[in-house]
Every structure is written in C-alpha cells, then in structure tokens.
Amino acid sequence: MATLDRILDRLPLPGFLKPAVTGAHYGVIGDFDTPEDLLRAIRTARTAGYTKLEAYTPFPIHGIDEALGEGRSPLGKIVIVCGLTGLTLAVLLQWWTGAVDYPLVIAGKPLFAFEPSVPIMFELSVLLSAFGAVLGMLALNKLPQYYHPAFNFTKWAGATNDRFLLAIEATDPKFDAAEAVAFLDAAGSRHSELVEA
Amino acid sequence: MAHTHHDHAHKADNYFLPAGTWTSGRNAFAFVALAGWLGVAAGFLTDRKEFFPAYLVAFLFFLSIGIGATFYVMVQHLTGSAWSVTVRRLMESLMRSMPVFVVLFIPLAFGIHELYHWSHAEAAKDPILSQKLSYLNDKWFLIRNFGVLLILSFFATRLWSHTRKQDESGSLQHTFAAEKWSAPGVIVLFLGGSVLAFDLIMSLDPHWFSTMFGVIFLTGGALAFMATLIIACLGLRRSGYLTHTINEEHYHDLGKWLFALTVFWAYTSFSQYMLIWYGNLPEEILWFEHRLEGSWLWVSVLLVAGHFVVPFFALMPRAMKRKRGVLAFFAGWLLLMHFVDLYWQVMPVFHPHGFAFSWINLAAMAAVGGSMGLVFWSGFREKPLIPVGDPRLSKALAFHNV
C-alpha cells in the first residue's frame, strides 16, 4: 500500500493531487456550536486582519460567502464563453459542411440559411454551456480531491453533522499557530487545534 | 441570510393604502378608462373599419395579461411556492379582472362581420373555408368564446375568494382549496386560451393554421403579465409601499421570470416560423409572406430584435436583474413589444400593404386598460397589498437567492 501511495503521489492525476499547502501545517481549526457563532467568529477574524479563512459546515449558511469576503464565482463568465463558442461552431459547421465542403441542393433550399441552422446553434450553445458549467464547477472547486488536510482535525466528523468549523490557514500572512488557537478560543470555539498538512 | 432575517422582522411595511392614496389611484384609472371609452365611441362612429381591429388588439393585450396572471396564481399554488407570497396579491388582483373580459367581449360580438371573413356569404363557396364552417360560424364562435371567458372567470373568482377569506382566518384550509382549484384550472386555462387564440387571432386569416398558435398567445400573455407585475411592484415601491416586503431577492426572481419568458416566447415563435419555412407550403407560408411585405418587414425585424435579442442579452447578467431601474425599463419595453406582437398578428389582415397606426388603437388601449386597472385597484380599498393570512408569508419575507 505504501508503494502504491508513493506512485500515486507522483502521478499528475487531478484527484490524487494534494492541495498546495506551504509548510507542515494546514492551519488552525476551531469548532463552533451554531451558525450564528461561526458567522460572528468569521467577522471578528476578518476585523482582526485574517484573510485566508475557510468555513466547514454541514449545510449551506445564508450570508457566509459575504462574511468570508468571497466574490461572485467566475462560473457565469466561463459558461457564456463556452455558449458563444458553441454558437459560433454551429454556424461554421453547418455553413462549411453544407455550402463549402459538400454543396448539395435539397428540396430547393439554399445551401446555407439561418432558419434551419437555429436548432443546431441552440443545441451546440446549450451543450458547450453545460460542459462549461459542469467542468468549470469541478475545476473551480479543485474536484475531484480525495484528500484534504482539514480531515486531520480531530473533531472533523462534526462538520458533517452538527458542528461549524472555521479554519485560519497557514498561508495567511498574519498566521501564527499559538496566536490563532488563542484567537479562535476567544471567539467562542469549543476546541481549537493546529492541524497538520 | 441570518442577519437580514432579523432585519426583516423589525422593519415592517404598511400593507394598507391610505384612503386618500387609494382614491387618487382610482380616479387616475377612471380618468384613463373614461377618456378611452369616449375615444372608442368616437372611433366606432367615425371609422368602423379601423375600430374593430384596434379594439381587438387592445382586448387581446389585456386579456392575455389577465390569463397570464391566472396561470401564475395557479402555478404558485400547485408548486406550493413560498418565495412569491409577498407578490401574490398583486398577481391575484390582476387575475381578478378576468370577469371584466366577458363584458368587454360584447363589442367584438358585434364586430364578427367586420373582422372575420369566414362570416361572409362567399365563404360557403370557398372550397377550403366551406369545410371549416361547421367550426367557424357566428353561433359557435360566440358560444366558444363567451364559454371560455366565463369558465376562466369562474376559476379566477374561486381563487380570489379563497385568498380573501384567508386574510381574515389565516386558515390553511384555503391554501388547500386553492390548490384543488388550480390543478384542473391549469388544464382548462391552456385549452381555453388556445381556443381564444385560434378563434380571435388565427381565424382572421381562416385559410391559415398553426398548432403552435395557442402556446405563443399564452406565452406572450405570461410575459406581459410578468412585466405588468414588475411595474406594479416598482410603482408601489416608488410611492413608499412594500419597500421591505418585496426586496432585491424578489425582484431578482421576477427578473429571472421576465428573462425566461422572453426566451420561451422566442422559442415558440421561432418554432412556428421555422417549420413553416422548412415545409414551404403555399397555404402556410402566405401568413409570413404578408408580414414581410412593405413596412411590415420592419415591424417583423423590430419583433426579432426588440422582443428577443436585446432583452435576452440585456437581462442575462445577474446584476441587471437586481437593478430596479433596468428591470423597470425592460418590463415597460417588453409590454410595448407584446403590443407590437399582437398588432403584427392582427393588423396585416386589414392593412396588407404596410403598417398604419391609428389613434383609435390608443383610445382602445386606454379604454380596456383603464377598465382592467379599475378592477385591479378596487381590491386594495381598505384591504391589504399582500396575502396577510398566508401561512407561508414569513418564509417569503426571509427569502434569499443563493
């Protein structure tokens, strides 16, 4: 098994890549009782100057993106670029095959016309938009990802049940392990610890 | 959104219009209606040829908004929708105007011979029309259209009475009753709406036929209704009502509907056009041929650009749907385009060589619109602007888009 792990570590397969973490530690994670406590802690941490924050919760919480200072996802822009590419490809495909490469008059119709091309233009726009949306979502979320250092937190299981976790990542310029543990404890965390990468 | 959830609980809107505001609103609608009916009377006496088509377009325009409203109210009940509860009373008030159209249909009943040439004696000699006369004849035309309008009015009245009773009792029983009426209601609405579209618009050119026609009419109506609803919400907001109750999140959703219906209108209209283009059969293609003739060509181009391309790209970004000014502009614009759409369907039959706008069109719009507006407004006299008794109201107030 150890050999297999070592081989997999070297393979550039997306799902087996470990997230880029500098140093030996992922960061400090604190464990909160309620979504409100978590939101309050996030706001305090941001006021204190922490910028690399991540929250782990069992369900989506309204307002957490704004609290963490997350901007809008660029997914919409990816989708429109893919959609317009599909539209262009559909026009080129039908014009080139019908009017250039193999011109053939069928039922007296023009070799290329806008009217019958629209369904294909619509379908290819939708198809490439859907590819862009699904694959873009996976890429932006860095998925598939089978290992994440946050799993090393001793109370990790709570994040899938009834606990609300807040991580201050080691990449934060203001990061200091002892300070971060003290900070999260003061912000209302039941248990805070330094987590290995 | 946890913090705004608490904000909403503290900021309460006034759900009742003061008597003075209500009266001035009523007077405005009454003035428009009165001026319109005077114009309609003048039009009827001076230019009967122009009057009936103009009145038909105005009738169809507002009727389609009423049908769109009825459809949306039913869909909110069938899906158990919570987000829309804050805007539902405005939908229901538009829906409530349905019985008015039974009365407003009467002038059209006297215009059958001016409008529909299948009612002329020559139709019996036409090899195609003579086959259709068992459907297209005065008696059945009146029975069908009055019948459909009465049935739709009946459903609208049932739904209105339940929501009104719920204001007082707050009982869930009225929600269940509304759901029960809505299920058969949607079926009846689609069948009935198709009958109206076939009889009132498609039979203007009785040789022509399109199975898509009913769907296009209903889609246009749903779009015009959504635009009217947005304008009604924003109008009340401007005067300081429902400023917290209908928030950015609700406007975002109404904007999504406006966008989606623009797309669906294009989808149905284009489906009809493409199949006829591809089939290339003389009796089908003639209808479009008439609409590409003379200045009608430019009206057709305006419809493609103004009813679809421009609003499609303009309403696509999230930020545009959340800007109230942008939303108000496109709601108004799409209402205008819905009028152009119906005008483009009806008028080439009477002005085959080109577009010719008449003042009677404006008078008819004011008359029908003012009358519908009066009924819409009458529901707010000493009565709330939102369904205060709906058990889902608190959920709607806290609604948040992801």
Interface residues (C-beta under 8 A of the other chain):
Chain A: P35 E36 L39 P60 I61 H62 G63 E66 R72 G76 I80 A107 G108 K109 E115 P116 V118 P119
Chain B: M1 A2 H3 T4 H5 F270 Y273 M274 W277 Y278 N280 M316 P317 R318 H400 V402
